Amino acid sequence: MTDKPMLILIAGPYRSGTGGDPQAMAANLVHLEAAAWPVFAAGHVPVIGEWVALPVLRSAGAGPTDPLADQVLYPTAERLLAHCDAVLRLPGHSTGADQDVATARRRGLPVYYDVNEIPLRTPQETA
């Protein structure tokens, strides 16, 4: 058990393997978001890079398949990781998620591969 909530970046496929298909990317985001509740229920704060990066892209008049996306998606995750305490790496091929794991390891952050590996907060602090 841990005594303070961790900010945990959920990393996994978003654009990878979609061929730019918006429905496939939306399905990948749903899959990423499915891990948010278990992280929260364990007493922590989940964050997904696309939750931050996609509004940034929209405000620049771009989307996830625009050439600007590589200049926003990966740097957003890098900047978020400066504030995160851990990474939850979901299965599936993803260059960006692999970069997130490498960054987390360089920074000495734990990398979890299953939500059940994430330490629970003490019960009196999760309420």
WOWOZI-V652992 format. One record per residue. PSI is psi in whole degrees, 0 to 359 (* if undefined). Layout:
PSI  PSI
This chain:
153  157  347  151  139  147  115  119  123  118  135  186  135  293  333  132  6  344  24  7  117  324  322  320  320  320  320  321  321  318  316  315  336  336  349  316  311  323  315  316  334  358  15  180  114  148  143  131  323  335  332  315  321  317  326  314  314  320  340  4  25  173  183  346  358  149  332  340  318  334  353  311  305  315  328  313  318  315  320  320  340  342  348  157  347  169  137  111  114  157  157  149  129  114  316  317  323  322  321  316  314  318  315  316  319  325  0  21  146  146  122  147  0  140  334  347  342  127  140  148  155  141  319  343  352  346  *
